[in-house]
Amino acid sequence: MRLRRIAAALLVAFMVLVVAVTPLSATTDRGYFELWLPSSWPGPRPHVVLFDDTGLVRAFVPDVSGDVRDGVQPSAGTTSMLHVSWVGGCGDALIELHFFASQGGYTLDERTRALGCAFMIGIERSFTLLLSAPIDASSVRLVGPDIRPGD
């Protein structure tokens, strides 16, 4: 009986220690990545922010491959890198991407805040997501007000 009480007290002490030393942000924060794209005349220098609710994204980098197709494709035959691209506008100032699990796959939701641009110029927006675990690119939907699925 005495051994059980000691074991229970040690278990409670261990749990208190775990709760005390683990920051709350370790269990609630989503991944946050940001980068600045090069300025393109005549528009502003776009600021890009990625919120990762999946915990899969290890890195988020601009991609200059020149292959712009609205959507998500695997990069160079690997399933742990995703190539994301679409054509944006010359007034894009802030691009927010939200990556989350949905409908048995994943969704990458794009929202852009523009400052306005007098020219009708389409500018490549292309990124690579480096993942901690492989996923099928076909299970990721790219959505947003200016994204046309299937294009």
C-alpha positions in Angstrom: 0.0 0.0 0.0 2.8 2.4 0.9 4.6 1.7 -2.4 1.4 2.6 -4.3 1.2 6.0 -2.5 4.9 6.7 -3.3 4.4 5.8 -7.0 1.2 7.9 -7.2 3.0 10.9 -5.5 6.0 10.5 -8.0 3.6 10.4 -10.9 1.8 13.6 -9.8 5.1 15.3 -9.2 6.3 14.3 -12.7 3.1 15.6 -14.3 3.4 18.9 -12.4 7.0 19.2 -13.6 6.0 18.5 -17.2 3.2 21.1 -17.1 5.5 23.7 -15.4 8.4 23.4 -17.9 6.4 23.0 -21.1 5.4 26.4 -22.6 1.9 26.6 -23.7 3.0 27.8 -27.1 4.6 24.4 -27.7 1.2 22.9 -27.9 -0.9 25.7 -29.4 1.3 27.7 -31.8 0.9 27.1 -35.5 3.9 27.3 -37.8 4.7 30.8 -39.0 6.9 31.5 -42.0 7.5 34.8 -43.8 9.6 36.2 -46.6 9.8 39.2 -48.9 9.8 38.8 -52.6 11.9 41.0 -54.9 10.3 44.3 -55.9 8.9 44.2 -59.4 8.2 47.5 -61.2 5.7 49.2 -61.0 4.4 47.5 -57.9 5.4 47.1 -54.2 7.7 44.6 -52.7 5.3 41.7 -51.7 5.5 40.4 -48.1 4.5 36.7 -48.0 3.3 35.0 -44.8 2.5 31.3 -44.4 0.5 29.9 -41.5 1.0 26.2 -41.1 -1.7 24.4 -39.0 -0.5 20.9 -40.1 2.9 21.0 -38.5 4.4 19.5 -41.7 6.2 22.6 -43.1 9.9 22.8 -42.3 10.8 25.6 -44.7 9.1 28.0 -47.1 11.1 29.5 -49.9 10.5 31.4 -53.1 10.8 29.3 -56.3 12.2 30.7 -59.5 11.7 27.6 -61.7 9.6 29.6 -64.2 6.9 26.8 -64.2 3.7 28.7 -63.4 0.6 26.7 -63.3 -2.2 27.6 -60.8 -2.0 24.9 -58.2 0.2 22.5 -56.3 2.6 20.1 -57.9 5.3 17.8 -56.5 8.8 19.2 -56.8 11.4 17.2 -58.7 9.9 13.8 -58.1 9.9 14.0 -54.3 6.8 14.0 -52.1 8.4 15.9 -49.3 8.5 19.1 -51.4 5.6 20.9 -52.9 5.7 23.5 -55.7 2.9 26.1 -55.3 2.3 28.7 -58.0 -0.2 31.1 -59.5 -0.2 34.4 -61.4 -0.7 37.4 -59.1 -1.0 41.1 -59.8 1.5 43.9 -59.9 -0.2 45.6 -56.9 0.3 42.6 -54.5 1.6 44.0 -51.2 0.7 41.2 -48.7 0.2 37.5 -49.6 -1.2 35.3 -46.8 -1.2 31.6 -47.2 -3.0 29.3 -44.7 -2.1 25.6 -44.9 -4.5 23.2 -43.0 -6.0 19.7 -43.1 -9.4 19.4 -44.7 -11.6 16.9 -46.5 -9.2 14.0 -46.2 -6.4 16.1 -47.6 -5.0 19.6 -47.3 -6.0 23.1 -48.3 -3.7 26.0 -49.0 -5.8 29.1 -48.9 -4.4 32.2 -50.5 -5.4 35.8 -49.7 -3.8 38.8 -51.2 -4.0 42.4 -50.1 -3.1 44.8 -53.0 -2.2 48.4 -53.0 -3.5 48.9 -56.5 -1.7 49.0 -59.8 -2.8 50.9 -62.9 -1.3 48.2 -65.2 -2.9 44.8 -66.0 0.3 42.9 -65.4 0.4 39.3 -64.3 3.4 38.4 -62.1 4.5 34.9 -61.2 4.0 33.9 -57.6 5.8 30.6 -57.0 7.0 28.9 -53.8 8.3 25.7 -52.5 7.2 24.1 -49.2 9.7 21.7 -47.7 7.8 19.1 -45.6 8.8 17.0 -42.6 6.7 14.1 -44.0 5.8 13.1 -47.5 2.3 13.9 -48.8 0.7 13.5 -52.2 0.5 16.8 -54.1 -2.8 15.8 -55.5 -4.3 15.9 -52.0 -3.5 19.6 -51.6 -6.1 22.1 -53.0 -5.0 25.7 -53.7 -7.9 28.1 -53.1 -8.4 31.8 -53.0 -10.3 34.6 -54.6 -8.0 34.9 -57.6 -7.2 31.1 -58.0 -9.1 29.3 -60.6 -9.1 25.5 -59.8 -8.1 23.4 -62.8 -6.3 26.1 -64.7 
